[in-house]
């Protein structure tokens, strides 16, 4: 699929690529946090955050509470 076709489909669906990325990160964050074997720093890394603090800020914006 071409980039332009993908952009059109996102527009038709009323969503942006960035919104899709953030929603996916949010869902995966919940998944990883339920796994007792995955540490918070590792969760941040797996979600593509540069450091754990960036993940903590994002999680707080999503949920209004800490990831811990």
Legacy VTK file of the C-alpha trace (Angstrom):
# vtk DataFile Version 3.0
C-alpha trace
ASCII
DATASET POLYDATA
POINTS 68 float
0.000 0.000 0.000
1.358 3.415 -0.846
1.940 6.093 1.768
-0.696 8.311 0.184
-3.315 5.531 0.235
-2.599 4.909 3.901
-2.944 8.631 4.654
-6.288 8.719 2.818
-7.555 5.727 4.781
-6.563 7.332 8.067
-8.352 10.516 7.011
-11.449 8.552 6.011
-11.401 6.850 9.419
-10.985 10.197 11.199
-7.672 9.260 12.819
-4.060 10.303 12.451
-1.038 8.069 12.436
0.142 9.683 15.682
-3.195 8.916 17.354
-2.865 5.294 16.280
0.678 5.115 17.681
-0.406 6.617 21.017
-3.401 4.305 21.346
-1.220 1.289 20.569
1.361 2.413 23.120
-1.370 2.862 25.720
-2.787 -0.614 25.125
0.666 -2.201 25.185
1.560 -0.292 28.359
-1.403 -1.866 30.122
-0.410 -5.272 28.795
3.200 -4.947 29.961
2.213 -3.532 33.361
0.052 -6.599 33.988
3.116 -8.786 33.372
4.990 -8.972 36.665
8.152 -10.051 34.857
8.481 -6.822 32.846
10.124 -3.936 34.736
9.041 -0.321 34.241
12.294 0.658 32.511
11.900 -2.267 30.130
8.285 -1.286 29.455
9.395 2.224 28.534
12.033 0.793 26.182
9.619 -1.668 24.572
7.150 1.151 23.898
9.822 3.239 22.190
10.355 5.907 24.825
13.817 7.388 25.142
13.759 7.047 28.905
11.483 5.891 31.691
10.538 9.452 32.681
9.035 10.071 29.241
6.938 6.944 29.638
5.864 7.963 33.152
4.715 11.379 31.868
2.804 9.832 28.974
1.132 7.276 31.240
0.117 10.016 33.657
-1.452 11.993 30.792
-3.367 8.910 29.618
-4.536 7.629 32.973
-4.225 10.473 35.458
-2.160 8.239 37.741
1.313 6.770 37.915
2.404 3.587 36.178
3.656 2.135 39.445
LINES 1 69
68 0 1 2 3 4 5 6 7 8 9 10 11 12 13 14 15 16 17 18 19 20 21 22 23 24 25 26 27 28 29 30 31 32 33 34 35 36 37 38 39 40 41 42 43 44 45 46 47 48 49 50 51 52 53 54 55 56 57 58 59 60 61 62 63 64 65 66 67
